[in-house]
Every structure is written in structure tokens, then in C-alpha cells.
Amino acid sequence: MPTDRTTRIANIIEKRQPLARRLEEVEANLKLLASALHNLEGHRDRLVLQVDDLEVRGRLKEINFTPIQSDIRDEISALGKLRSRFSRNTLNIGVVGRAGQGKSRLLQSLSGLSTDEIPSGDRSHCTGVRSTVHHNPDVETYGEVWFHSERSFLDEVITPYYEKLNLGSRPFTLENFAHNPLPPLPNQFSGKAEFGAMYEHLRRYHTNFDKYRDLLKQPSPYQISKHQIREYVAQDTPDCQRIYFNYLAVREAKIVCRFPREDVGQVALIDMPGLGDTGLGDAERLMAILGQDVDIVLFVRMPRPPRDFWADVDVKLYDTARAALIDLPIHLWSFMVLNQTSASSSIGDNSVYCEDLVNTRGTSHINVVECITASCVDVEEANKKVLDRVLDYLMMNITALDQQYAAACQDRLIHLHDAVAIELQKAKVALGQATQRDGSFPLFVKLFNKLWNDLTVGLEGLLRDLRWQRDVQDADFKAQVDAALQACRDDTGIPSLEEIKIRRDSEGSYNIAYNKYLHEVRAYLSQHFLSLDDGLKRSLDNIKSQVADVLIEQGNLGSLTGTRGTEFLKTIENVLPEDLTRLKLGFHILSTFELSYRGLIQHRIRRHLDRLTPDETPIQLSQNPSAQEILVSLQTLQAEAVYECGGALEEFLCEPSQAAYAIVEEFVDRILRAEGVKDDWQVFLQEIRSDIWANEFEILGEHSRLRREWLTSVDNAISANQPELIRFLP
């Protein structure tokens, strides 16, 4: 039975999942923003070479997206860590410490595993691989390992040694690394113990390459038994013989087992290799794991006689962990475990030294939630003093810690949005405002007045024709109605006599068969009328095309786009500036107007199909029905329904003409007759005058095109920088 603790931990994990999904969306939006800014920056660089105006070029050069792009990359990385935290199905406790402090002993006590699965020893570094230990009360212990690929092995493991030790060109293939001797350690590092130890680390990879090279080609994850775990995660055997080399090819491992305390719930322990073994990248890997995979961290320290104190290595380890997650102070999610030894241990009773470190912790600025003194080898003490205390703290505080962590990320994204908005505003005005203060304005006024008169005459003439025709049957719609009615007559869906007889035997009754056939024939009949949508659409598209033709021919707008008909209207709507609301509304009303069978006619047709409904049908079967009677009844009812539907549809044949007149009149009202709309036309056409009258404004044409293309790029970036796209908290 699940305990209260198990349930509470499960609830915490479940509540994290929706936020993880939203974070994934915000990450994707940030990448789109980065792409839009990159495109805008490239456009800016090209534009600088094209414009002659020195002031404009100066304003373009002032636009700087470089620091913003760097911030976006940082935030994408930070969101990835946060998303990984909220996506996990466990609460993770990371155990960190230098080699020989009792870290592995503590993990053994908490997990119930032995030194065969979690290596420990007193004389050297034992653990070679980062391992995650999962609690699962329903399985026998087993392991999974993930191996390096050839590329990750060379890039993440070998290359850092070549760069740090100045060994020259790094190997680009496994064969190159294996078959060529290692470059000698440069003289500048001669006699320096740290660099010499690093070189020996690299030599271990090189000398023993044949012992693990085949694993680099193994698929991952690779499942292993309990008894194989040490062979893949340890550097040596339990008796300290250094004969294991598999760990050199392993990227990480997972161990699934049953913890001694089964009420811990969905909890995992992360075992880091002991630090201080001069392995390159240890600190970086520690930071990556703590920042992304750990909810709480346990520092393990074993005070040793004759006296002990907080050393520089302790402070350095603490500072490394603190830097792993800048959005959540380390003192809110870390504990210090002082490993207390007994008199019978190899170093004797260290209680007094534990007490000394507790008392002096503040002077070393190692701030944690709590400093716990406990024996790491005592299973009961480790679970009660350490695990229980940590889990209780997690349950009480993890939601608040998550909120604090997420809020810090959200705040930075808001500041990032504001910074981007400032640069984009600079970009929007970089080419200056469009102005009419030039020598071409008198010519524009003359051309505009002629266009206005031509457009007015054209649209008023079209509207007059539509008014005369509004009570005339629409030819397209009538043709579709005739086709639908003929389809009803030709394709009735009525069964044959033989089919009726088979159905009677299947149903066991002519009456049951008849009632079901009524439903089926009605459904079959009604589907033919769905095609009326096509006729209505053709009718309306024809009207929209007539309006578009006037705008293209009399309004001279055809040069703005190659689209025609309905698409032309949509394109002009999109081209119109947002501030010309009256003009934009008129195009929106017309381009989005639709007629549909289901909205206009269907409800009036359906009542004529009632005779094909069992409870409403006027023809009931006799007491001794036959297949022939059913056939005749269905044919009669279907024919009557088609006849009545035809009569009803006759009344609607003028509807498309009337709707066409109404919507075009509304369109003309909006774009020609509304107060102030002529001014909107003048503003719009002044901006694009070189496109409308290319010959008359040839000199301005190029400038207008450059300006329009630039503003389009800016608007794309502005659309990608909307606040709602980077918000993941309510």
C-alpha cells in the first residue's frame, strides 16, 4: 500500500509535468525568435551596402543583436535544464564528495546495494562512472549502461586532454587515436604534478584502448545483471586490483533496485565519481548534472584525525556546485553529511572532529540547509538521520523551490523580451518615416484623384449590376441544385428485392428491416445535398473575382501581387498597414464572407425528409408485409422527399444573388463611403506609389521596395517577440 510520503512525492512529480510541456513550447519559440533576428541582421547587413543615405546607414549600424543572441542561447540552455527537472518521473538526490569521504558507503546504506554494485574502497578512486540508482520495490536488481559513441568519446573525453595539455592536433577517428603514439607532454608542463597526472589519465585511455574499444560500437542502453554492474562502473575489483577498463567507454549507468525504506516513493540517488582524480571535465560534468538532474545535493565529508578543517578543496567543491544553478541558491537545496566513524574503524572515532567542522562551517561560508552528522556505513542511521530528513525537507519545500527557480527564469525572459523590443523599435524607424514632402507629391495627388474616380465608377457600376440581378436565380447555384436533385433520382440507395429478403432474414422481421431502411435511405438521400456547398462557393467566388477585377483594373492594384480572385482580396488585406483600420476592415469583411449549405439551407431541407423517419412516415407496412411492399414504399417515400426538397430549394435559387449584392454593398460602404476612408486610401497609395505608378515614380521605386522588404523582416521579428510566446508561468 502506498504511504502518505509515497503519494505526496508522486503528486509533486505529477504537478511538474504540464509546466515541462509549456517550457518545451517556450524553448521552440525562443529558437524561432533567434532565427527571425538572425534573418533581420542579415537583411540589415545587405541593406547597409544598398542605401546611399549616410544617416540611414548609421541608424542601421546602431542595431545590435549580438548580445541578445548570446542571451537567447543562454536562456534556451537554462530552459532546457528547467524542463529536464520538471520532466523527470523521480525526485533526484545527488551525492557529491571527494574520493575516500564515504560517499559510496552512504549510497550503499540508502539503496541497499553492496560494494559489488556501488564500488567503495579506502586506497584509491573506485567509482569510474556517474550512476543513477532508482528505487523500484517490484523488481530484482539490474543495471543499464549507456556507452559513448565514437564521436562523443573523441569530443568529450579525449579532445579536452589534447587541448589542456597542448598536445597538438586532436585525433579525429578511433583508429587515429589507437594506432598513433601519444604526443609527449610539452616541456612547459615538465615537473608539474597536476599536469603529469592528467597525462597519465590520458595514457590509461590510450594504453588500454583495445580492452574497451568494442563497447564504443554497442547500442545503448545495454542491460546488465546485478553481478555485472561493478565491471562497468568501477575502476577496480573489491580487493583493489585495477583490472577493469569497461568504465572508460561508459557515459553513464542506471541501477534499479529495492531500497531498504520502501516508502521513499519515486526517488533516485545520483552517484558521482569522487572528485580530485585529475580527470579532465570532472567539474564541468558535476555542474551539468547538478544543474539539470538533481533536486537536492548531499555533500559528504569524513573528518580525519589528528585534526581536520575546512580546506580549500572543500570550498572549491562547494563553489563548483553553487555555480551549477544560478537561479536557485545552493544553500536552499543542499545538505552537508559529516561521516561519523566509530572507534573500531581504520581512523577511529572522529566525533570530536565532526563537531569541530560543524562549529567552523560558517567561517568557511559553506552554507547548507543542515549539517547532519551520521555514520554512512550504518544503514539504520543513514536512513533515519539522512534520508528521512532530506525527504521531509523535499516534500515541504520542493514546490516553493521549483517556483523560485522557474520565476527567476521567467523574469530573465521578460527582460530579454524588453531588450529585443528596444532593438526592434530602432529597426522599425531606421529607414525613417514615409513622407509626402517631396517634389513628386503634386503628381501623386493628380494620379490619386484619377484612380479614386476610376475605382469609384467601377465599384458603383458593379454594385448597380448586382442590384438589378439580386432577384434573379443564380446560375451556378441552380446548376448545382439540379445536379443534386438528379443524383437523388439516379442514385437512390434503395435496396433490391433480393437484398430486402436477406435483410428480413437477418433481422428476423420485415418491420425491423423496413425501419432500418428508412434511416439508411434518408441518410443516403441527404448526403447528395452536401454538394450544394460547391455551388454556393462558386457563386460567391465569382462575385469576389468581379470585385477583384475592378480593384485590379480600375484601382490599378494588380502590381502589388500576382494573386487574383479571393486570394487577391486576402493579399491586399495583409498588405494594408495595421493603422488603416477602416480600409482593412472592408477587405476583411469581403475576403472572409462565406455561404454554406449547412448554415443557410440544411435546416429547411431536413423537415422534408421526415417521411423517411420511422415514427413520422405516412406509409406503414400491412399486417403481412412482403419484400415487394417494402420496395414500393421506399421508392414512393424517397421520390416524394426528393420532389418536396426540389420545391423547397426552388425558393433559395435567388439567395446567392441577394447575398452577393448585400456583401458587395457592405464592402463599398466600408472602402468608399465611410467617413475618412478616402484619407486612408491616400496614405496607403502614397506609401506604395512607386508600385502603383511604376513609370511615373521610377526613381522612388527601389527605395519603396527596400523599405517594404525591411519592414516585413522587422514585423516578422516583432511577431516572434510577443510576450505570450515566452511566458510559462501563470
N, C-alpha and C positions, 0 to 999 in steps of 0.2 A: 504494500500500500504506500502511495506517495506521502511523504511527510509535509508539514507546513513549509519547511525550508525548501524542499524539492519543488513544491508548487510555486512558491514565490520566485525562485530563480527562473523557472520556466516562464512565468508571467513577464519577468523583466526582459527575457530574450525575445518573447513574442512581440512585446511593445516596440522593440527596436526595429523590427522588420519593415514596417511602412516607411519609416524615415530613411532606411537604407535604399529603398526603391526610389524615393524622391531625390536622394543625393546622386543617384546614378543619372537621373534626368538633368540635374544641375551641372554635373560634370560634362555631359554631352552638350549642354547649352554653352558652357564656357569654351569648349573646343570650337563650336560654331562662331562664337564671338571672336576668338583668336584668328580664325580663318578670315572672317569679314574684315578685321583690322589689318591683317596681312595683305589682303587684296587691295584695301584702301591705300595702304602705304606704298604698294607697288604702283598704283594709279597715280599717287602723288609724285613719286619719283619720275614717272614718264611725263607728267604734266609740267613739272619744273622745266623740262627741256623744250616744251612746246610753246609756253606763253612768253610774250615779249615784255609784259609789264613787270618792271623790277619790284614794285610794291607787292604785286600779287605773288611773285616768286618768293619774296621774303616771307609773306604770311604762310605760304605752303611749307617752307623750310622750318617754320616755327612749330609745326605739328610734329609731336614726338611720341611715337607709340612704343619705343624700345623698352623703357622701364615698365610700361603697362603690360607688354607681352611677357616680360620676366615675371611680373606679379601674377599673371594669369597661369603661367606654368607652375608657380609655387602653390597657387590655390587649387589647381587640379590635383597636384600631389597631395595636398592636405586633405582635400575631399575624399581622395582615394583611401587614405588612412581612416578617416571617419566612417566612410561607407564600409570598409572591411570590418571595423569594430562592430557596427550595427548589423552586419550581415551574418555574423557568426552564430552558430547554434550552441555555443558554450560561453561561460564566463571564464576567462583565462587568467591564471596566476603564474606570473613569470618568476623564476628563481635564479638569482644572479649572485655571483661571487667569484673571487679569485680562487685558483686551484688550491685544494687542501683545506678549505674552510668548513667542510661538512655539508656542502650544498647537495651532493648526491645522496648522502646519508639521510638528509631531510626528505628528499624526494622519495626515497625508498620507504621511509616511515609513513608518508602521506598516501602513497599509491599502493603499498602492499607488495611492490616488486622487490626483487633481490638484486644483488650485485651482478647477477647474470644478465639482467636487462638494463639496469642503470649502473654503469661502472663507477666504482669508487676505490680509492687507494690512498696510501699515505706518502708515497715516494715520488709521484710524478702526476702529470696531467693524464687523466684516464679517458674522460669523455671527449670524443672527437667530432660529434655531430649534434646539431640542435635537434632535440626530440620533444614532441608534444605527447603528453600522457593523458589519454581520455578515460574518464570513468564510464563504464557500462556494466551494470550489475548482471546483465543477461548473457555475457559471452565469456569464453575462455580466452586467456591472454594470447594476443598475436601482435605482429608488427607489420608496418608498411614502410617502405623506403622509396624516396624519390632520388634518382640519380641525376648527376649533371649530364647535360648533352655535351657534345664536342665543343660547341660554341660557348656555352656558359662556363665550361671548365677552363677554356683558354682565356675568356674575357674576365671572369670573376675571380678565378683562383690564381692562374699563372701570371697573367699580364701585370697585376699590381706589384709583383716581386721585381719584374724587369724594370718597371718604371721607378719604383722606390730605390732600387739598388743600382740604377744606371747601367743595366746590363746590355744595352743596345736594342736592336730590333727584336720585338717580341715574336714568338712562333705563331704562325697563322694556321697550322694544321697539327694534329696529334703526331703524325709521322715526323714532322719537323722538330717537335719538342722531344720526341722519344729517341730519334736516331742521331741527333747532333749533341755534342757535349755542351754542358753548361758553360756560358762565358765566365771567365774568372771574376772574382769580386774586385772591383776597382781599388786602386791603391788608396784613394781618399778615405775608404772605409776600413783600411787595414788596422787591426788592433782595437777596433771599436766593437765591444762585445755584443751590443744590441743588433748591429747590422750583420755581424758574424752569425748570430743565432738565426736571423731571418734567412740568411743564405743557406744555412743547414736545413731549415724548414723546406726551402725550395728544392734542395738536393734530395730530401726524402721523397718528394713527389717524382723527381726525375729518376732516381735510382730504382725505385720500386714500381715504376710505371707498368711493367709487364704483369704485375700482380693484381692490378685493378683495372687495366685498360678496357677489358671486355665489358665491364659494368657500365661504361660510358655509352654503350650501344643498347643497353637493356631498356625496355619500355617501363614507364613509371605510371602509377605506383606498383612496386613489386612486393607481394605479400610474403612474409616470412613467419616461421613458427616462433614460439616463445624461446626455444633453445637456440635459435639462430640470431637473436637480436644483438647480443654482445658482439658478434662477429662483424656487424655492420655499423655499429655506433661507437665502438671502443677502440682505443689505440693499443691496448694490451690485454693479456689474459688476466684472470683473477690473481694469479701468482706473479703478476707484473712482468711477464715476458712480452716484449714488444714485437709480436709476430702478426698482428692484424693490420691489414692495409686497405680493406674494403672501404673504410670510412673516408678515405681520400677521394673516392668517387661519389660519395653520398652528399646530396644537397641538404636534405632534412629527413627526419623519420617521425613516424607516429606509432605510439604503442597504445593498444586498447586493453584495458584490464578492469578488474573489480576492485575499487578502493576499500580499505578496511571500514570506513564510515560510509555506508550505502545511502545515507540521507543527504549527501552533498549535492545531489541533483546534477544538472548539466554543467559540470565543471571540468576544466582541463588544466594540467600543470605543464609549463614550458620549461624545459631543461636546457640551459645554455652551456656550451663548453666553458670550462673555467678560464677566466681571462688571465693574461700575463704569460702566455706561452709563446710570445713573439710571432704569432701567426698574423699575417697581414690581413686587414679587413675585419678583425675581431670587433673593434669598437664600432665600426660602421654597421656591421651586422646586428650588434646589440641594439643600436639606436633604431634601426629599421624594425626590428622585432618588437621592441618596447613601444614604439610609436604606433604600430599598426595592429599587433596581435595580442597585446597584454592589457588587461583591465586593472590589475594590481600587481605590484612588484615586491618581492621579498629579497632584501639584501641579506646575505648570510655571511657572518663573520665569526671566526673562532679565536678568541683571545688566548695568547700563549704566554707562559712564564719564561723568564723570570719577571719581566714586566712588559706591558703592552700599551699601545697608544694608537690614536687615530693617525695613520700615516698618510703621506702624500698619495699613495696608490688608492687608499680608501676614498679620499676626497675626489681624486680624478675619476674613479668609477662612479661615484655619486653624481658628479658634474656631467659625465657622459650620459647617464640615464636621464638627468634633468633636461638635457638638450634634446632628448628624443621627442618630446612633445611640448612645444612652447605654449600651446593653448590651455594646458591643464598643469598647474604647478605640481611638481613631483611630491611635495610633502602631503598632498591630498590623496595620493594613490600608491604609497609605498610604506613598507614596514621594515624595520631592522630586526633580524633574528640573530641574537648572540648565542652561539652554540656552546652550551654549558657541558663540560666534561666531568666525569667522576674521578675519584681517587684511583680507580683501577685502570683508567685509560693511559695511553702512552705518554701523555703530557701531564697527567694528574688532575687534581681538582682545580679548575680555573675560575671558580665562583667569584673570588675577590677581583680578578682581572675583568670579568664581565661587569661587575659593579662599577669598576673604575671607568670603563668605557661608557656605561650609562650616564655616569655623572659628568663626563667631559665631552659628551656628544655635542652640546650646544656651542662650545668654543670652536669646534671644527665646522660649524654651520651645516651639519648633516641633519636636516630636518625631515622627519617622517611622522606618519600618523602615530606610531607607537614603537617603542623599542622593547622587544619581547626576549626574555632570557628563557631558553628551553633547551633540553637535550635533544639533538637531532636524531640520535640513534634510538631513543625511547619512543616507541610507536604511540603509546597512550598519551605521553606528554606532548609529543609533536602534534598530535591531532587535537587535543584539548586546548593547549596553550596557543598553538599557532593557527591551525586550520579553522577551528571553530571561531576564534577571534577575527580572523580575516574574513570569513564568510559572513559573520554577523555584520561586520563593517560594510561589506559589499552590499548586502541586502538593504541596509539602512541608507546608504549614501550613493549607490551607483547611478540611480536615476538623476539625482542632482548633479553628479559629476558629468554624466552624459550631457545634461542640459547646459552646463557651464562650458564644456568642450564645444558643443555644437554652436552655442551663442557666440563664442569667440570667432569661429569660422564665419558665421553669418555676418557679424559686424565687419569683418575684413572684406567680405564680398560686397557689402553695401558701400564701403569706402572705395572699393575698386570700381563699382558702377559709377560713382560720382566722378572719379578721376577720368574714366573713359568719356563720360558725358561732356566734361570740360573740353577735352581734346576734340571731340566730335563737333562741338559748337564752334570751335576755332576753324575746323574744316568746313563747316557749313557756310561760313561767311568769308572763307579765304579768297574766293574769286570776286568778292564784292556783291552788292545788291544789284539786281537788274534795274536799269534806269531808262527813262524815256528822254533824258536830257542829252540828245544828240541831234545832229543835223538831219537825221532821217525821220524825225517824228512827223513833220508835216506830210511827208509821203505816206507814212503809216496811217495817218488819220484819213487820207484820201482813199487808200486801199481798204481800210477797215469799213468805211461808210458804204463802199460799193459791195463788199462781202456781206455786210449786215442786211442791205436791201435785197441782195440776191437770195440769201438764206431765208429771210422773212417771206419773200414771194414764193419760194419753193415749198416751204413747210405749210404756209397758208393754203397754197394750191392743193397740196396733198390732203390736207385736212378737209378741204371743201369736197374733194372727190370722195373721201371716206364718208362724209356726212350724207351725200347723195346715195351711197351704197349700203348704209347701215341697216336697212330693212330688206336687203337682198340676200338670198341664200348664198352662203359661202361655197364656192365650187369645190375647193379641196376637202372641206368637211363633208359636203354632200357625197362626194365620190367615196370617201371612207365609210360613211354610213351605208351607202348602197352595197359596198363590198362586204361589210359586216353582216348585213341582213341576208345577202346572197349566201354567205358562208354558213349562216344559221340554217338556211333551207337545204343547202347541199351536204352539209356535214352535221347531221342531227345528233349523232351519238346514241341513237335509238337502237337497241339490240335486235337481232334477228329472232325469228320464231324458235330456231334450234337453241339459241343462247338463252332464251326465256325458259324453255323447258329444262335445260340443265340447271339454271339458277333456281327454278322451283324445287328441283330435287335436292339441290344443295341446301336451300333454306328450309325445306320441308313444308312450304306453303306458298301459294300464288300471291296471297295478300302481302306477306312479308317481302316477297320478291318485287311486287308492284311498288310498295312504299320506298324501297331502296332505289328502284329505278327512277322514281320521281325525283329524288335528291340528285342522282347522278346525271339525269338528263338536264335538270335545271342548272347544275354546276357546269355542265358541258356547254350549254347554251350561253350562259353569262360570260364565259371566257372569250367568246367571239367579239363581245363589245369592248374588251380592253384595248383592241386595236384602234378605237376611236381617238385615243391619246395621240396617235401618229398624225391623224388628220388635223386635230386641233393644233399640234405643234407646227405642222407645215403651214397652216393658215397664219399663225402668229409670226412665224419666221419670215413669211412673205411680207407681212406688214413691216416688220423691223428692217428688212432689207430695203424696202421702199424709203423708209426714213433715212437709213444709212446712205442710200444713193443720193438723196438730197444734200446731206451733210458733206458728202464727198464731192459732188459736182457743183452745187451752188455755194456750199460752205468752204470749199477748197481745202478740206481736211484730209484728203486721201494721202497726202505726202507724209503724214505722221505715222502711218502703219500700212503694212501690206494686207492686213486682215480686212474682211468685208462682212456684211450682214450683221448677225447678232454679235459675233466676235468683235467687229469694228466698234460697236457701241460700248462693249466692255473695256476695250483698249482705251478709248477716249476717256471713259470714266476714270481709269487708272492714271492716265497721263495728266488729268486735271489736278492742279495743286490742291492740297487739303483745305486751304483757307478760302477757296472759292466754293463755299458750301452750297449756295443756291444753284449754281450751274451743275455742280457734281451730283446734287440730289436728283435733278431732272434726268440725267443719264442713268443713274442708278435705278430709278423707278421703271424706266422703259426696259433696260437690259435684263432686269431680274423678273419682269412680269411674265407669268405663265398661265396657261389654261389647261385644265386636266379633266378627263372624263370622270375620274373619281370625285373631284370636288364640285363639278358643275352638273353632271347628268346622272351619275350612277344611282343616287338615292331615288330618283324619279323613275328610273327603269325597273328597279328591283320590285316595285309593287305589282308590276305586270307579270312577274314570274311566280306570284303566289299560287296560281292554279297548278303549278308543279311542286307544291308543298303538300305532303300527305294530309295534314289537318285542314288545309284550305282548298284542296282540289274539288271541283264540281263533279267530277266523274269518279264514282265509286264502283268497285267491281261487284258483279252479281253474286248470288249465293254459290253458284257452281262455275267459277271463272275458268278461263282457258288461256293458253298462251296467245291465241289469236285475239282474244278480248283485250289482253294487256297491250299487245302490239298496237291495235287500233286506238286504244285510249291514249297511249303515249304519243302516237303520231298526231292525234287530234289536239291534245293539250299543247304539244310543242308548237304546232302550226299556229294555234290561236295566240300563244305567247309571243311568237315572232311577229304576227300581224299587229298586236297591240303595241309591242315595242317599236315597230316601224311607225305607227301613228304617233306615238309619244316623241320619237326622235324628229319627226317632221316639224314639230314645234320649235326645235332647237337649231334648225339649219341657219337661222339668221344670227344666232348668238355670237359666233366668231366675228361677224361683221360689226355688230354692235360693240363688242368688247374692243375691237381694233380701233374704232372711232374714239371710244372713251379714253383708251390709254394714250393714243397719239395726241388727243386734245390736252390731256393732262401734261404730256411731255412738252407740247408747245407752250402751254401756260407757264411751265417751270423755266424753260430756257429762253423764251422770247418776251413773255408778258409780265413776269414777276418784277416787282419794283427792284431796281438796282442791278438786274441781271445783265443789262447791256454793258454796264461798267465791268462786270466780271468777264464778259467776252473780250472787252478791250484789254484788260490786264493780261488775260491768258494769251491772246493773239500777239500782244506786244512782246511777250517773252519768247514766243516761237515764230516771230515774224519771218526770220530767215528760212524757216522750213516751209511756211505757207506761201511766201512770195520769194522763192529762191533767186530768181533773176534780178528782182528789184533790190534785194538785200544780200547780194553775193558776198560782200566783204564781211558782213556780220555773221554769215552762216557758220563759219568754222568756230568762231567764239561761242556762238549759241550751242553748237553741238558739244564742244568741250565742257561747257558749263553744265549742260543737261546730264552728260555722262558722269561728270564728277558728283553732282548732287545725287544721282542714282546710287553711286557707290557709298556716299555718305549715309543716305537713307537706309541702305541695306545694313550698314553697321549700327545705325540707331535702332533698327528693328531687332537686332541681335543683342542689344544692350538694355532691353526692357527690365525693370526691377523684378517683375514677377517671374522672370526666367531664372533668376539666381536666388530666389527665396525657397528655403526648405523647412523653415520653422513657421508655425502659425503666428 
